[in-house]
């Protein structure tokens, strides 16, 4: 924390997302925020619930994404849903699949099975 708000959150290796701790400081131009919830079958973002609370507290729409790896699609999908459910925001968030990197080698059928 810096000056009363989160300075930045590293959502993925290449991206930074700004999230403010108080609802009135959230960027008014943004209509929604998509937070990382999980990756593969072993990574769960420990801050996902906190970030979700900040997003919903600011009146923004909330989404969570899963970074795909090369495990069984059904197993990764179940893990993703369990991670989002643990935040308490499963019923109110949109769910997204980040399908890149080594996962693309799984083919489009993998993504269809994940969904």
C-alpha positions as CSV (number, residue, x, y, z in Angstrom):
1,X,0.0,0.0,0.0
2,X,1.2,3.5,-0.8
3,X,-0.7,6.7,0.2
4,X,-3.8,4.7,1.2
5,X,-4.3,2.7,-2.0
6,X,-2.8,-0.2,-3.8
7,X,-0.1,1.2,-6.1
8,X,-0.2,-1.7,-8.5
9,X,-1.1,-5.4,-8.9
10,X,0.8,-7.7,-11.2
11,X,-1.9,-9.6,-12.9
12,X,0.4,-11.5,-15.2
13,X,4.1,-11.3,-16.0
14,X,3.6,-8.7,-18.7
15,X,0.7,-6.6,-17.3
16,X,0.1,-4.2,-14.4
17,X,-3.4,-3.3,-13.2
18,X,-4.1,-0.3,-11.0
19,X,-6.7,-0.8,-8.3
20,X,-7.5,1.7,-5.6
21,X,-8.5,0.7,-2.1
22,X,-11.3,3.2,-1.8
23,X,-14.3,3.1,-4.2
24,X,-14.2,6.8,-4.9
25,X,-10.7,6.7,-6.1
26,X,-11.3,4.0,-8.8
27,X,-10.7,5.1,-12.4
28,X,-14.0,6.5,-13.5
29,X,-13.3,5.7,-17.2
30,X,-13.1,1.9,-16.6
31,X,-16.4,0.1,-16.8
32,X,-15.0,-3.3,-15.8
33,X,-11.9,-5.1,-14.4
34,X,-10.9,-8.7,-15.0
35,X,-8.7,-10.1,-12.3
36,X,-6.6,-13.3,-12.4
37,X,-8.0,-16.1,-10.3
38,X,-6.0,-19.1,-11.3
39,X,-3.4,-20.8,-13.5
40,X,-3.1,-24.4,-14.5
41,X,-4.1,-26.6,-11.5
42,X,-1.9,-25.2,-8.8
43,X,-1.8,-21.4,-8.8
44,X,-4.6,-19.5,-7.0
45,X,-4.3,-15.8,-6.7
46,X,-4.2,-15.1,-3.0
47,X,-5.4,-11.5,-3.5
48,X,-8.3,-12.2,-5.9
49,X,-11.0,-11.7,-3.2
50,X,-9.5,-8.4,-2.1
51,X,-9.2,-7.1,-5.6
52,X,-12.8,-8.2,-6.3
53,X,-14.1,-6.3,-3.3
54,X,-12.3,-3.2,-4.5
55,X,-13.7,-3.6,-8.0
56,X,-17.3,-4.2,-6.9
57,X,-17.0,-1.5,-4.2
58,X,-16.2,1.0,-7.0
59,X,-19.3,0.0,-8.9
60,X,-17.4,-1.6,-11.7
61,X,-18.3,-4.9,-13.4
62,X,-16.1,-7.8,-12.3
63,X,-14.5,-10.6,-14.2
64,X,-12.0,-13.4,-13.3
65,X,-9.6,-15.1,-15.7
66,X,-7.8,-18.4,-15.8
67,X,-4.4,-18.7,-17.4
68,X,-4.5,-22.0,-19.3
69,X,-1.7,-24.5,-19.2
70,X,-1.4,-28.1,-20.6
71,X,-3.4,-30.2,-18.1
72,X,-6.8,-31.7,-18.9
73,X,-9.2,-29.0,-19.9
74,X,-11.9,-30.3,-17.6
75,X,-9.5,-30.4,-14.6
76,X,-8.4,-26.8,-15.2
77,X,-12.0,-25.6,-15.6
78,X,-13.0,-27.2,-12.3
79,X,-10.0,-25.7,-10.6
80,X,-10.8,-22.3,-12.0
81,X,-14.4,-22.4,-10.8
82,X,-13.3,-23.5,-7.3
83,X,-10.8,-20.6,-7.1
84,X,-13.5,-18.1,-8.1
85,X,-16.0,-19.7,-5.8
86,X,-13.6,-19.2,-2.9
87,X,-13.6,-15.5,-3.5
88,X,-17.4,-15.3,-2.9
89,X,-18.0,-13.6,-6.3
90,X,-18.8,-16.6,-8.5
91,X,-22.5,-15.6,-9.0
92,X,-21.7,-11.9,-9.9
93,X,-18.5,-12.2,-12.0
94,X,-18.0,-13.0,-15.7
95,X,-15.5,-15.8,-16.3
96,X,-12.7,-15.6,-18.9
97,X,-10.1,-18.0,-20.3
98,X,-6.6,-16.6,-21.1
99,X,-5.5,-19.1,-23.8
100,X,-2.0,-18.4,-25.0
101,X,1.6,-19.5,-24.5
102,X,2.0,-23.3,-24.3
103,X,-1.7,-23.9,-24.0
104,X,-2.3,-23.0,-27.7
105,X,-0.6,-26.2,-28.6
106,X,-3.6,-28.0,-27.0
107,X,-5.7,-26.9,-30.0
108,X,-9.1,-25.3,-30.1
109,X,-10.9,-28.4,-28.8
110,X,-9.1,-27.9,-25.5
111,X,-10.7,-24.5,-25.1
112,X,-14.1,-25.8,-26.1
113,X,-13.9,-28.5,-23.4
114,X,-12.7,-26.0,-20.8
115,X,-15.9,-23.9,-21.5
